[in-house]
Amino acid sequence: MQPSIIELTTNLSAATLSINNVSDALGLNGDGPLSLQVITKLTDLLADNETLRAMVQELTAQRDALVEDGKALQQTRLPLSGREIGFFSYDGIDCCFREHESIEMAVKDAGEALDYCRDMAGSEGWPEETDTICWGVIIQRATMHSKHQPDPETENTDFDYICEYDFMGADMASGAQPKALVKSLTVPEAG
């Protein structure tokens, strides 16, 4: 007598899925070529199922890592002296450092400097400064703090004020990693 779908479903829960349970649920005893073919096919399907389960676990882990990277990226977008993390381009030909509000603007500016070098390349080759052209992310910058009038008893009074400079901006100690920021950046297509 053939088992019903309901009986098969009840007998073959995900927790008890094995070749013996499947064989028993289908009433297969291993006798005869058809029974052996079905058992062989079920064995293959169970192996495929385990492979797929492992792939899903790996993809889930990768997704979770991307979510964490996204959280880290959000943490790095802290104010830099009242401004968000910025972008820059550097043109070695003119020794010109420029700040930009977007990655697209930084890439465009650096690309224009590279185009200029390409146009300048002649019989003597590319300009020497070509390999200094770059763009990047400003995560921290030297920022003045602790500004005060000099104490005549302990400090030099030849200055109107005394101050200190330190790198400030995204707090790298908070767990925000520059690596997560860099991984998240996509370079706009040239055009």
VOGU-3710 file (C-alpha; in Angstrom, 3 decimals, decimal comma):
1> mqpsiieltt> 0,000/0,000/0,000  1,344/3,456/-1,033  1,764/6,001/1,802  -0,207/9,252/1,462  1,431/12,658/1,016  0,368/13,615/4,541  2,016/10,492/5,962  5,198/11,204/3,968  5,283/14,809/5,160  4,760/13,747/8,760
11> nlsaatlsin> 7,396/11,027/8,570  9,979/13,156/6,723  10,433/16,298/8,747  13,640/18,262/8,095  15,058/17,151/11,426  14,772/13,439/10,634  15,676/13,493/6,956  17,974/10,544/6,277  18,188/7,781/3,700  16,796/5,219/6,160
21> nvsdalglng> 13,841/7,407/7,105  13,061/8,164/3,462  13,308/4,479/2,521  11,054/3,471/5,405  8,538/6,238/4,646  8,324/5,172/1,002  8,141/1,511/1,916  11,375/0,682/0,094  13,190/-2,386/1,330  16,137/-2,348/-1,070
31> dgplslqvit> 14,913/-5,386/-2,980  14,817/-5,091/-6,738  16,491/-2,748/-9,229  13,818/-0,020/-9,017  14,062/0,125/-5,239  17,877/0,405/-5,472  17,606/3,160/-8,110  15,232/5,145/-5,917  17,496/4,740/-2,880  20,556/5,787/-4,941
41> kltdlladne> 18,717/8,841/-6,265  17,531/9,756/-2,759  21,101/9,468/-1,477  22,253/11,860/-4,209  19,428/14,290/-3,433  20,243/14,253/0,276  23,897/15,030/-0,524  22,796/17,887/-2,805  20,528/19,146/-0,028  23,464/19,252/2,407
51> tlramvqelt> 25,579/21,090/-0,171  22,813/23,649/-0,691  22,345/24,037/3,058  26,084/24,772/3,428  25,900/27,300/0,573  22,948/29,059/2,226  24,875/29,223/5,508  27,908/30,706/3,712  25,763/33,283/1,897  24,034/34,167/5,160
61> aqrdalvedg> 27,435/34,714/6,798  28,544/36,901/3,874  25,324/38,921/4,096  25,802/39,391/7,837  29,386/40,568/7,236  28,143/43,093/4,668  25,536/44,349/7,130  28,290/44,828/9,730  30,449/46,633/7,162  27,482/48,896/6,427
71> kalqqtrlpl> 27,069/49,653/10,124  30,783/50,416/10,416  30,512/52,732/7,417  27,666/54,619/9,052  29,777/54,996/12,201  32,642/56,494/10,215  30,413/59,240/8,856  31,057/61,385/11,895  31,563/65,144/11,740  34,998/66,400/10,803
81> sgreigffsy> 35,201/69,843/12,344  31,548/70,361/11,477  31,787/68,566/8,124  31,201/65,013/7,006  34,014/62,805/5,779  35,238/64,349/2,578  37,004/63,416/-0,596  40,075/64,895/-2,216  41,996/64,925/-5,435  45,652/65,742/-5,869
91> dgidccfreh> 47,101/67,010/-9,122  50,865/66,543/-9,038  51,394/68,718/-12,129  50,163/71,851/-10,360  50,836/70,531/-6,821  47,185/71,174/-6,159  45,188/69,490/-3,376  41,419/69,982/-3,709  38,629/68,906/-1,375  35,343/67,644/-2,810
101> esiemavkda> 31,915/66,879/-1,412  31,451/63,668/-3,404  33,470/60,775/-4,698  32,276/61,576/-8,208  33,719/65,092/-8,048  37,068/63,816/-6,719  37,333/61,136/-9,412  36,318/63,623/-12,118  38,927/66,147/-11,016  41,704/63,531/-10,831
111> gealdycrdm> 40,564/62,166/-14,199  40,828/65,606/-15,778  44,389/65,947/-14,447  45,231/62,551/-15,938  43,657/63,582/-19,254  45,832/66,706/-19,212  48,938/64,534/-18,740  47,790/62,266/-21,542  47,496/65,295/-23,827  50,947/66,503/-22,720
121> agsegwpeet> 52,596/63,129/-23,371  54,744/63,556/-26,415  57,974/62,266/-27,794  59,539/62,426/-24,336  56,755/60,394/-22,729  54,378/61,216/-19,938  55,143/64,043/-17,485  57,103/62,838/-14,447  54,376/64,005/-12,062  51,681/61,830/-13,655
131> dticwgviiq> 52,012/59,093/-11,043  51,325/61,581/-8,239  47,755/62,215/-9,412  45,331/60,603/-7,000  42,015/60,892/-5,211  40,928/59,578/-1,843  38,906/59,860/1,333  39,547/62,327/4,137  38,789/60,473/7,349  40,632/62,642/9,855
141> ratmhskhqp> 42,401/65,974/9,657  44,707/68,006/11,865  42,418/70,189/13,946  43,322/72,982/16,354  42,157/72,605/19,950  43,101/73,679/23,488  43,522/77,303/22,397  44,368/79,559/25,326  46,288/82,656/26,379  49,862/81,847/27,373
151> dpetentdfd> 50,496/81,565/31,073  53,329/84,064/31,762  54,743/81,859/34,500  55,042/78,655/32,466  54,626/79,449/28,759  56,227/81,662/26,116  54,348/84,969/25,967  55,684/85,956/22,533  52,461/84,528/21,070  48,897/85,802/21,229
161> yiceydfmga> 47,692/82,311/22,054  48,915/78,748/22,420  47,129/75,760/20,958  47,516/72,101/20,098  46,774/70,184/16,909  45,672/66,568/16,716  43,962/64,403/14,145  40,228/64,581/14,662  37,251/63,297/12,782  36,041/59,751/12,537
171> dmasgaqpka> 36,804/58,008/15,819  38,793/54,937/14,821  38,639/53,632/18,399  34,836/53,346/18,219  35,070/50,310/15,968  34,581/52,223/12,748  37,198/50,887/10,388  38,551/52,755/7,363  38,629/49,367/5,620  34,813/49,224/5,753
181> lvksltvpea> 34,600/52,701/4,260  37,005/51,901/1,461  35,254/48,601/0,663  31,970/50,439/0,307  33,255/52,998/-2,184  32,425/52,404/-5,794  34,357/54,266/-8,400  32,043/55,987/-10,880  32,525/54,961/-14,458  34,625/57,349/-16,488
191> g> 32,709/59,266/-19,006
//
